[in-house]
Amino acid sequence: MSAAPPITDHATSAVRSTRSVVLVLIGSALVLKAAGFAWDFIGYYVSDGLGHGTTAAGAALTAFGVGWCVGLATAGALTDRLGQRAALVTLMTLSSLACFALALAQSLPALLIVAFFLGMTMEAHRPAVSATINTAFDSEAGRTRAQAWLYWTSNVGIALCAAAGGYAAHHHGYRTLFVINGLACLAFALVARRALPPRPRTTDAESGLTYRRVLADPSLRWAALASLCGMTCAWGLVSVLPLLMASDSLPPTSYGAVMLANTIAVLVLTPPLTRVLVGAGETPKYPLAPILAIGCAILGLGIGFAALQHTTSGYALAAVLLVPGEIAYSIGLGAYISTHVPQGATGRYQAVISGSQAAASLPPLGIALALHAGGRPLVAVLLLSTALAAVAACRPLAKTLRRPGSRTPLPAVPQRLDLEGAEQ
């Protein structure tokens, strides 16, 4: 038996440099989320800042949601077709222009158009960063841990944005926030151009890769269903809780305290739970489907418990109980992207998963009707039923992942990072 080739200093340096690129991109994603004021405050800006009212704000948020779903599909295709650098530079530049346009738009038609393009670029970085992670780490566990950290930094960034945005908007106005958001997007584009190498352009005809072929993978369809139902419960933290707390005549400061409790729990529990669920080896410690199922179950129980509360402390406890579910849910989906996606298709796979999460922002609109029609018990039953559907979807997901040849065979597209060309 021949000896394995020695690991040279150059190879070790290349591995470290590649992982450094991933850390830079994850850090940039954190900054992007922390400065995501345009995405968080467009509703307030349209209704209060410009005086168009709540109906107009609802229309802008709807346009934003439609753009969110369309944008993810576009971002995934661009990532797989053009490579991570071209996709990030292009999409982050467009995102910056949308932020600057929001600071200038005044009329409702213009605001609706801008809201659509903002939605298109909200999660535009996710497919490209996920694809970079999958090409930077050789071990499945390493990729899973990095994907989990990407979700974690996203949650931290969102919390920082919410905490700082209200204060900054009160003292400096919304337009200043939107300009800052645009500058953060431009900075991300520059970082991507500097850190990532170019990749030769391939067409869909040349690669044989299309969304139709990707969606033929049964495991992706089951994962997307579990993602949709699980995220519907997770979204309850920002969509259902305000409705419930308002019906209890609790002030906005109470909701801020609840969100603070959730954020602290996310920061504290994510590192240890990631170590427990993923492990320290080369492969994930546990199968992803049970982790995803457990995460969805906890999310359903947590938000169902929240639906029956009436005090700030009760809601805060529910928000903390949701956190292990959020973490397990993120690790389960991160493991799916890291371990079961064909090479060269990460962008589209991540776009489908993220798109299902974007669609999960729509069902909670019916929760308000349920609250009026059947009260809190009906709300709790609906949310628990949604979580049960997510858990049920994990069973066929597990079967398809165990079945040999269950995935649609896709042609391999060379994606290994060549850092020597990164600064060209």
matplotlib code that plots the C-alpha trace (Angstrom):
import matplotlib.pyplot as plt

x = [0.0, 1.5, 2.0, -0.3, 1.3, 2.7, 0.8, 3.0, 3.3, 1.7, -1.3, -1.8, -1.5, -4.1, -6.5, -6.1, -6.5, -9.6, -11.2, -10.1, -12.2, -15.2, -14.7, -14.5, -17.7, -19.6, -18.3, -19.5, -22.9, -23.1, -22.3, -24.8, -27.6, -26.7, -27.0, -30.1, -32.2, -33.9, -35.3, -36.4, -37.8, -39.4, -42.9, -42.4, -40.9, -43.8, -46.5, -45.1, -42.0, -43.8, -47.4, -48.8, -50.6, -50.7, -52.5, -49.6, -47.1, -48.9, -48.7, -44.9, -44.3, -46.2, -44.1, -41.1, -42.2, -42.8, -39.4, -37.8, -39.0, -38.1, -34.7, -33.6, -34.3, -32.3, -29.4, -29.2, -29.1, -26.5, -24.3, -24.3, -23.9, -21.4, -19.7, -19.8, -17.7, -19.7, -23.0, -22.1, -20.6, -23.6, -26.3, -24.8, -24.2, -27.9, -28.9, -26.9, -28.7, -32.1, -31.2, -30.1, -33.3, -35.4, -33.8, -34.9, -38.3, -41.4, -44.4, -46.2, -45.6, -41.9, -41.8, -43.5, -41.0, -38.1, -39.6, -39.7, -36.1, -35.1, -36.9, -35.0, -31.7, -32.5, -31.0, -29.1, -25.8, -27.0, -26.6, -23.2, -21.8, -23.3, -21.6, -18.3, -18.6, -19.3, -16.2, -13.9, -14.3, -13.5, -15.4, -19.1, -19.0, -16.8, -19.3, -22.2, -20.6, -19.8, -23.4, -24.7, -22.4, -23.8, -27.3, -26.1, -24.4, -27.6, -29.6, -27.1, -27.1, -30.8, -30.9, -28.3, -30.2, -33.4, -31.7, -29.8, -32.2, -35.0, -32.7, -30.8, -34.0, -35.3, -32.2, -31.0, -34.0, -34.8, -32.9, -29.6, -30.2, -30.9, -27.7, -25.7, -27.4, -26.4, -22.8, -22.8, -24.0, -21.3, -18.6, -19.8, -19.5, -15.9, -15.0, -16.3, -14.4, -11.2, -11.5, -13.1, -11.6, -13.4, -14.9, -15.3, -18.9, -21.0, -24.5, -27.3, -27.2, -23.5, -23.9, -27.2, -28.3, -31.8, -34.3, -36.5, -33.7, -32.9, -36.6, -36.7, -34.7, -37.3, -35.1, -35.1, -38.9, -39.3, -36.6, -38.3, -41.7, -40.1, -38.3, -41.6, -43.6, -40.8, -40.1, -43.8, -43.5, -40.2, -41.6, -44.2, -41.6, -41.9, -45.4, -47.6, -46.1, -46.7, -50.4, -50.8, -49.0, -50.9, -54.2, -52.9, -52.3, -48.6, -46.4, -43.7, -41.0, -42.4, -41.9, -38.4, -37.6, -39.0, -36.8, -33.8, -34.4, -34.5, -31.3, -29.3, -30.5, -29.4, -26.0, -25.4, -26.9, -25.8, -22.1, -22.6, -25.6, -23.7, -20.9, -23.4, -25.5, -22.7, -19.7, -16.0, -15.3, -15.1, -18.8, -21.9, -22.6, -26.3, -28.4, -29.9, -33.5, -34.1, -32.3, -34.6, -37.6, -36.7, -36.1, -39.5, -41.2, -39.6, -40.5, -44.1, -44.3, -42.6, -44.8, -47.9, -47.0, -46.5, -50.0, -51.5, -49.5, -50.7, -47.6, -44.3, -42.5, -44.6, -43.8, -40.1, -40.0, -41.7, -39.1, -36.3, -37.9, -38.0, -34.2, -33.1, -35.6, -34.2, -30.7, -31.6, -33.7, -30.8, -28.3, -30.6, -31.0, -27.3, -26.4, -28.6, -27.0, -23.5, -23.9, -26.6, -26.2, -24.5, -21.4, -22.1, -25.8, -25.4, -26.7, -30.0, -30.5, -29.9, -32.2, -35.1, -34.6, -34.3, -37.3, -39.4, -38.4, -39.4, -42.8, -43.2, -43.6, -47.0, -49.0, -48.8, -51.0, -53.9, -53.0, -54.6, -57.9, -57.6, -57.1, -60.3, -62.3, -61.3, -59.1, -55.7, -56.5, -57.2, -53.9, -52.0, -53.7, -52.8, -49.2, -48.8, -50.4, -47.9, -45.0, -46.5, -46.5, -42.9, -42.0, -44.0, -42.1, -38.8, -39.7, -39.8, -36.9, -34.9, -36.0, -34.9, -31.6, -30.9, -32.0, -29.1, -29.4, -32.3, -30.9, -31.2, -27.7, -26.2, -23.0, -20.1, -19.1, -15.5, -15.9, -12.8, -11.5, -8.3, -7.1, -4.2, -6.7, -8.7, -7.1, -7.1]
y = [0.0, 3.3, 6.0, 9.0, 12.1, 14.4, 17.6, 20.4, 23.8, 25.3, 23.0, 23.8, 27.5, 27.2, 25.5, 28.1, 30.9, 29.3, 29.1, 32.7, 33.7, 31.9, 33.7, 37.0, 36.3, 35.2, 38.3, 40.5, 38.8, 39.8, 43.4, 43.3, 42.0, 44.5, 47.3, 46.0, 49.0, 49.3, 45.8, 46.3, 49.8, 50.1, 49.6, 52.3, 54.6, 54.2, 54.5, 57.1, 58.6, 59.6, 59.5, 57.1, 55.1, 51.5, 50.2, 51.6, 50.0, 46.7, 47.0, 47.8, 44.8, 42.6, 43.8, 43.2, 39.6, 38.9, 40.3, 38.1, 34.9, 35.9, 37.2, 34.0, 32.0, 34.5, 34.6, 30.8, 30.6, 33.3, 31.6, 28.3, 29.8, 32.7, 31.7, 33.1, 36.2, 37.4, 36.7, 38.5, 41.5, 41.9, 41.4, 43.4, 46.3, 46.1, 45.9, 49.1, 50.9, 49.8, 51.2, 54.5, 54.6, 54.1, 57.1, 59.2, 57.7, 59.7, 58.5, 55.3, 53.7, 54.4, 53.0, 49.8, 49.3, 49.9, 47.6, 44.8, 45.2, 45.4, 42.1, 40.6, 41.4, 40.8, 37.3, 37.5, 36.7, 33.4, 31.1, 32.4, 32.3, 28.7, 27.7, 29.1, 27.2, 23.9, 24.4, 25.5, 22.6, 19.0, 17.4, 17.3, 18.3, 21.3, 22.5, 21.9, 23.9, 26.7, 26.8, 26.8, 29.8, 31.6, 31.2, 32.3, 35.5, 36.3, 36.1, 38.2, 40.8, 41.0, 41.5, 44.3, 46.0, 46.0, 47.3, 50.1, 51.0, 52.4, 54.7, 55.8, 56.5, 58.6, 60.8, 60.8, 59.9, 56.9, 58.2, 58.1, 54.5, 53.6, 55.2, 53.3, 50.1, 50.9, 51.5, 48.1, 46.4, 48.1, 47.1, 43.5, 43.7, 45.0, 42.3, 39.6, 40.9, 41.1, 37.8, 35.4, 34.2, 34.5, 31.4, 30.8, 31.4, 28.4, 28.4, 26.2, 24.3, 23.5, 22.5, 20.7, 22.4, 23.9, 24.4, 21.8, 19.2, 20.4, 20.2, 16.6, 15.7, 14.3, 15.1, 18.8, 18.8, 17.2, 19.5, 22.6, 21.5, 21.0, 24.3, 26.1, 24.7, 25.0, 28.6, 29.5, 28.7, 30.5, 33.6, 33.7, 35.5, 38.6, 38.2, 36.4, 37.7, 41.4, 40.6, 38.7, 41.2, 44.1, 42.2, 42.1, 45.9, 45.4, 48.3, 48.0, 48.1, 44.7, 43.3, 44.7, 42.9, 39.6, 40.0, 40.8, 37.6, 35.6, 37.2, 36.5, 32.9, 32.6, 34.0, 31.8, 28.5, 28.4, 27.5, 24.6, 23.2, 23.3, 21.3, 18.8, 18.3, 18.4, 17.0, 17.6, 14.9, 14.8, 13.8, 15.1, 13.3, 12.7, 12.2, 15.6, 14.5, 13.8, 17.1, 19.0, 17.2, 17.9, 21.6, 22.0, 20.2, 22.6, 25.6, 24.5, 23.8, 27.1, 29.3, 27.3, 28.0, 31.7, 31.9, 31.1, 33.7, 37.1, 38.6, 39.9, 37.2, 34.5, 35.7, 36.1, 32.5, 31.3, 33.3, 31.5, 28.1, 28.7, 29.1, 25.4, 24.8, 27.6, 26.2, 22.6, 23.7, 25.8, 22.9, 20.4, 22.5, 23.5, 19.8, 19.1, 21.9, 20.7, 17.0, 16.2, 18.8, 17.8, 19.8, 22.9, 23.1, 24.7, 28.0, 26.6, 24.2, 27.0, 29.3, 26.7, 26.3, 30.0, 30.6, 28.3, 30.3, 33.5, 32.0, 31.2, 34.9, 34.8, 32.2, 34.2, 36.8, 34.4, 34.1, 37.5, 36.2, 33.0, 35.2, 37.0, 33.9, 31.3, 33.1, 32.0, 28.2, 28.2, 30.1, 27.5, 24.6, 26.0, 26.6, 23.2, 21.6, 23.4, 22.1, 18.6, 18.8, 19.8, 16.8, 14.5, 15.7, 14.7, 11.0, 10.8, 13.1, 10.6, 7.8, 9.6, 10.5, 6.8, 5.5, 5.0, 7.2, 9.2, 12.5, 13.6, 13.2, 16.5, 17.2, 18.4, 22.0, 22.8, 25.0, 24.6, 28.0, 29.1, 31.8, 32.6, 34.4, 36.0, 39.4, 39.6]
z = [0.0, -1.0, 1.5, 1.5, 0.1, 2.7, 3.6, 2.5, 4.1, 0.9, 1.2, 4.9, 4.1, 1.3, 3.7, 6.3, 3.7, 2.3, 5.8, 6.5, 3.4, 4.9, 8.2, 6.4, 4.5, 7.7, 9.5, 6.5, 6.7, 10.4, 9.5, 6.7, 9.0, 11.7, 9.2, 7.6, 8.5, 5.1, 5.5, 9.1, 9.0, 5.6, 7.1, 9.7, 7.0, 4.6, 7.2, 9.7, 8.1, 4.9, 6.2, 3.7, 6.4, 7.4, 4.3, 2.1, 4.5, 4.2, 0.4, 0.6, 2.8, 0.4, -2.5, -0.3, 0.4, -3.3, -4.2, -1.4, -3.0, -6.5, -5.4, -3.7, -6.9, -8.9, -6.4, -6.4, -10.2, -10.4, -7.8, -9.6, -13.0, -12.5, -9.3, -5.7, -6.4, -9.4, -7.7, -4.5, -6.2, -8.6, -6.0, -3.2, -5.6, -6.6, -3.0, -2.2, -5.0, -3.7, -0.2, -1.7, -3.8, -0.7, 0.9, -2.1, -3.0, -1.9, -3.9, -3.2, -6.6, -6.4, -2.8, -4.0, -6.7, -4.4, -1.8, -4.4, -5.3, -1.6, -1.1, -4.0, -2.4, 1.3, 1.4, -1.8, -0.1, 1.5, -1.5, -2.4, 1.2, 1.6, -1.7, -0.5, 2.8, 0.9, -1.2, 1.6, 4.0, 3.1, 6.1, 6.4, 10.0, 9.2, 6.6, 9.0, 11.8, 9.4, 8.1, 11.6, 12.4, 9.4, 10.8, 14.2, 12.9, 11.0, 14.2, 16.1, 13.3, 13.2, 17.0, 16.8, 14.0, 15.9, 19.1, 17.4, 14.6, 16.7, 18.6, 15.5, 13.6, 16.4, 16.5, 12.9, 10.8, 8.5, 5.5, 7.4, 8.3, 4.7, 3.5, 6.1, 4.9, 1.3, 2.3, 4.2, 1.0, -1.0, 1.5, 1.3, -2.5, -2.2, 0.3, -2.0, -5.0, -2.9, -1.1, -3.7, -7.0, -10.3, -11.9, -15.6, -16.7, -17.5, -19.0, -17.7, -21.0, -20.5, -16.9, -17.3, -14.1, -13.8, -11.0, -12.6, -12.1, -8.6, -7.6, -8.9, -5.8, -3.3, -0.4, -1.3, -1.5, 2.0, 3.4, 2.0, 3.5, 6.9, 6.5, 5.6, 8.5, 11.1, 10.1, 10.3, 14.0, 14.3, 12.6, 15.4, 17.5, 15.3, 13.9, 16.4, 19.7, 18.9, 18.2, 21.4, 23.5, 22.0, 22.9, 26.5, 26.4, 27.0, 25.9, 23.2, 25.9, 27.0, 23.6, 23.5, 26.8, 25.3, 22.2, 24.5, 26.4, 23.1, 21.8, 25.0, 24.9, 21.3, 22.0, 25.1, 23.8, 20.2, 20.7, 23.2, 21.4, 18.1, 19.7, 21.1, 18.0, 15.4, 17.4, 16.9, 14.3, 10.5, 10.1, 11.9, 15.2, 14.5, 11.4, 10.3, 10.0, 13.7, 14.6, 12.3, 13.6, 17.2, 16.3, 14.7, 17.6, 20.1, 17.9, 17.8, 21.6, 22.3, 20.2, 21.3, 24.9, 24.0, 22.6, 26.0, 28.0, 29.3, 31.1, 30.0, 32.0, 30.4, 26.9, 27.8, 29.0, 25.8, 23.7, 25.6, 25.2, 21.4, 21.2, 21.4, 18.6, 16.5, 16.9, 16.1, 13.1, 11.8, 12.3, 10.7, 7.5, 7.6, 7.7, 4.7, 2.6, 3.8, 3.3, 0.7, -2.1, -5.3, -6.2, -8.2, -7.0, -3.6, -4.8, -6.1, -3.2, -0.6, -2.6, -2.4, 1.4, 2.0, -0.3, 1.8, 4.8, 3.1, 2.2, 5.9, 6.6, 4.8, 6.9, 10.1, 8.5, 9.0, 12.7, 13.3, 11.9, 14.0, 17.1, 16.5, 15.4, 18.0, 20.5, 21.8, 22.0, 18.2, 17.6, 19.7, 17.9, 14.5, 15.4, 17.0, 13.9, 11.7, 13.8, 13.6, 9.8, 9.9, 12.1, 9.8, 6.8, 8.4, 8.3, 4.5, 4.4, 6.4, 4.1, 1.0, 2.4, 3.3, -0.1, -2.5, -5.6, -4.1, -5.3, -8.9, -10.4, -11.4, -13.3, -11.1, -11.6, -10.4, -7.4, -5.3, -4.3, -6.1, -3.8, -6.1, -8.4, -5.6, -6.0, -9.7]

ax = plt.figure().add_subplot(projection="3d")
ax.plot(x, y, z, "-o")
ax.set_aspect("equal")
plt.show()
